Amino acid sequence: MDLGAGDGGYVLHRARTEPATFAIAIDASPDGLASGAWRAKRARLRNVSFLAEGVEHLPPQLSGIADEVTVHFPWGSLLRGLVDGSRSVVRPIADLLKPGAELRVLMSAVERDGVGEVTPNVVISRSGAYADLGLDLVGVTWASPVMVRETHSAWAKRLGLRRPVVFVRYSRRSSRRGLISDGTSSDLHGIQSTRKRPS
Ligand SMILES: C[S@@+](CC[C@H](N)C(=O)[O-])C[C@H]1O[C@@H](n2cnc3c(N)ncnc32)[C@H](O)[C@@H]1O
């Protein structure tokens, strides 16, 4: 599942290159999704679907079915919720994932986006809020241009790849065991972080 999918370019790529994968594009706005749906129809892709809904209001039928959830270049409430680790955004995302499945986020924010600059250290500092909701931080690093290109993101093309982009991976815990009383995970030892900013 790709959340904040825009025109669905990433799910179309995954559906085309992985016939055994069923890919779902979800976005609060139907504008971009409609063009993706037309492209899927023209390409006769039957392993892709489009849902116009905000992450805060996902249907319960999607709970626990995702092998992977991606979010590429979020903005608005999706970006704010992911940066803050807010319950209204992170919880419904965590609910989508099967135990052990991963949430993979590429995001870029600078001061004028209203959430402060997003760096690997900022992500690590918010990891307790995610752990509280069943998502353990696996790794955080600056994304390379190749990683950004692989998202097939129309938005990244517009940004021109000049802004620093953070790549974060979280894993869905199968139970809430492993949390300690202040809400932080007791198992953060495996976090890999590349803190050096790309030149
Ligand atoms: C900058 S666009 C990125 C689109 C696409 N992922 C890409 O990389 O080209 C951010 C998208 O996030 C969506 N979005 C913002 N808040 C959202 C929310 N709460 N739930 C779902 N989608 C949201 C917007 O509608 C927009 O399409």
The ligand as an SDF file (V2000), in Angstrom:
LIG
                    3D

 27 29  0  0  0  0  0  0  0  0999 V2000
    3.6260   15.8720   -2.2930 C   0  0  0  0  0  0  0  0  0  0  0  0
    2.3320   14.7650   -2.6580 S   0  0  0  0  0  0  0  0  0  0  0  0
    3.2730   13.2460   -2.9430 C   0  0  0  0  0  0  0  0  0  0  0  0
    2.5500   12.3050   -3.8730 C   0  0  0  0  0  0  0  0  0  0  0  0
    3.3470   11.0570   -4.2450 C   0  0  0  0  0  0  0  0  0  0  0  0
    3.6170   10.2000   -3.0910 N   0  0  0  0  0  0  0  0  0  0  0  0
    4.6290   11.4300   -4.9180 C   0  0  0  0  0  0  0  0  0  0  0  0
    5.7030   11.2000   -4.3260 O   0  0  0  0  0  0  0  0  0  0  0  0
    4.5900   11.9580   -6.0480 O   0  0  0  0  0  0  0  0  0  0  0  0
    1.6400   14.4530   -1.0310 C   0  0  0  0  0  0  0  0  0  0  0  0
    0.3030   13.7250   -1.0570 C   0  0  0  0  0  0  0  0  0  0  0  0
   -0.1140   13.4690    0.2830 O   0  0  0  0  0  0  0  0  0  0  0  0
   -1.5420   13.4750    0.2890 C   0  0  0  0  0  0  0  0  0  0  0  0
   -2.0080   13.6050    1.6660 N   0  0  0  0  0  0  0  0  0  0  0  0
   -1.8060   14.6440    2.5110 C   0  0  0  0  0  0  0  0  0  0  0  0
   -2.4010   14.3870    3.6940 N   0  0  0  0  0  0  0  0  0  0  0  0
   -2.9820   13.1700    3.5880 C   0  0  0  0  0  0  0  0  0  0  0  0
   -3.7420   12.3610    4.4840 C   0  0  0  0  0  0  0  0  0  0  0  0
   -4.0220   12.7630    5.7010 N   0  0  0  0  0  0  0  0  0  0  0  0
   -4.1600   11.1450    4.0530 N   0  0  0  0  0  0  0  0  0  0  0  0
   -3.8770   10.7330    2.7840 C   0  0  0  0  0  0  0  0  0  0  0  0
   -3.1770   11.4580    1.9020 N   0  0  0  0  0  0  0  0  0  0  0  0
   -2.7270   12.6640    2.2900 C   0  0  0  0  0  0  0  0  0  0  0  0
   -1.8850   14.6570   -0.6180 C   0  0  0  0  0  0  0  0  0  0  0  0
   -3.2110   14.5820   -1.0920 O   0  0  0  0  0  0  0  0  0  0  0  0
   -0.8310   14.5240   -1.7180 C   0  0  0  0  0  0  0  0  0  0  0  0
   -1.3150   13.8080   -2.8310 O   0  0  0  0  0  0  0  0  0  0  0  0
  1  2  1  0
  2  3  1  0
  2 10  1  0
  3  4  1  0
  4  5  1  0
  5  6  1  0
  5  7  1  0
  7  8  2  0
  7  9  1  0
 10 11  1  0
 11 12  1  0
 11 26  1  0
 12 13  1  0
 13 14  1  0
 13 24  1  0
 14 15  1  0
 14 23  1  0
 15 16  2  0
 16 17  1  0
 17 18  1  0
 17 23  2  0
 18 19  1  0
 18 20  2  0
 20 21  1  0
 21 22  2  0
 22 23  1  0
 24 25  1  0
 24 26  1  0
 26 27  1  0
M  CHG  2   2   1   9  -1
M  END
$$$$
